[in-house]
């Protein structure tokens, strides 16, 4: 019996941990073949590839991001060869199992919940007596009726074999994200999250996990992401793992964690700030909302003051990038409340701020009680909300405009100095800047066309002109600084008109060549002659004192110059402000 475990990942760089657990657990009795695709792959290509393997059984790992495409694949496979047994598993089909079985006759079985033992037992019964009552946690059909066997007890995670030791994975480890699971379950009960359904937290064997991490690093893994819902729920465990990763990491490796920030003790942060190499760790922190009543309605316990303390201390340490999440559309969080949530969180200046929208996942409390808050949401995955009793679809559209420009202008860090100036000195709040710019972006139709780097600067300048902001010349100067700072080579055609004509530039370059001390010691050491200044630098006039701004963040309306040197030897750009 030839068995394939397959899935459609969101991106090529992702790997599916679930099907590797199935393969490891089923061995040695079953030699399962792993086949991974992406949701962007043509359906016909996926079906053709699977069919040519001549499988008896195909199991698909299903999530909100791939269920629609997976069902298309399943439907086509059954049309081509009805004898192939189709088994679905994963969080998307574990809940509302009857719905899936009744509405999609091409599905033969659904594995409910943890799948390792259930899937192996199902394979055994399919190969032998077909007594499905022996298989706990499976849905199937009998005489046209859907049957579900009782779910099995939770597995002892310490006994699960490693899913990381397959030789066929080794060539891909350096190019894809490796996912590590050290626990299952979550201690919290957030009603929008599937993790709230399983009570309690179970741990894998720590020493086995360490050995797996050593194996992954030795074989080239560069990005290792822990999928534990709350990595730091046990302080002693988190400290042990942090210490291990700091001591044994290989150069170039990055570890990502989902942490609960308000329970992280200051001494843990102090340890990380002192001991962790810069860039080794990355934290993902779900804030979701700062509205206490909203958090209470979704049974979310959160001390925002302590969360802020953690994020601030980590940021001050300068070692760890932080990715903070917000969810628009939670119960009783209207537009004004979400604006406050956004501003509360942006105040911390996280390296990345992810603005998402509530998804009414099957099995979650918010979906089961959707009528209480008059939720209207998509019937198909990802079940995103369209409105509720306090948030109209108009509000949703406006917040999506914020999301669009937030991603382009903050999370990509193309113009941090410019954005900082605009959100603190020009607009009433960060949210108002992103909202007004996002609405303008949408009105111009830019969300429907592509863009190059220069377009992002031109479009922001167009918006600021449209708003007739005071000190537009200051914003333009900061935009020039941000643009040049991130260039590694001299741009052929920047987004603005040059400050100087040829004769004016010649005069300034002569002055600099004759008196390089104007630009300081670092510039003197470059020993640039006039010809090299022409070839490797750009010169711009600013309406304010850039060196004073970079030192104090204060704008002094004193004209100054900016000289950008594009170092051809070291592939870097050096900025020299002077007056």
Secondary structure, 3 states (H helix, E strand, C coil): CCEEEEEEECCCCCCCHHHHHHHHHHCCCCCCEEEEEECCCCHHHHHHHHHHCCCCEEEEECCCCCHHHHHHHHHHHHHHCCCCEEEEECHHHHCCHHHHHHHCCCCCEEECCCCHHHHHHHHHHHHCCCCHHHCCCEEEEECCEEEECCCCCCCCHHHCCCCCCCHHHHHHCCCCEEEECCEECECCCCCCCHHHCCECCEECCHHHHHHHHHHHHHCCCCEEEECCCCCCCCHHHHHHHHHHHHHHCCCCCEEEEEECHHHCCHHHHHHHHHHCCCCCEEEEEEEECCCHHHHHHCCCCCCHHHHHHHHHHHHHHCCCEEEEEEEECCCCCCHHHHHHHHHHHHCCCCCEEEEEECECCCCCHHHHCHHHHCCEECCCCCCEEEECCCCCHHHHHHHHHHHHHHHHHHHCCCCHHHHHHHHHHHCCCHHHHHHHHHHHHHHCCHHHCCCCHHHHHHHHHHHHHHHCCCCHHHHHHHHHHHHHHCCCCCCCCCCCCCCCCHHHHHHHHHHHHHCHHHHCHHHHCCCCCHHHHHHHEEEEEECCCHHHHHHHCCCCCCCEEEEEEEECCCCEEEEEEEC
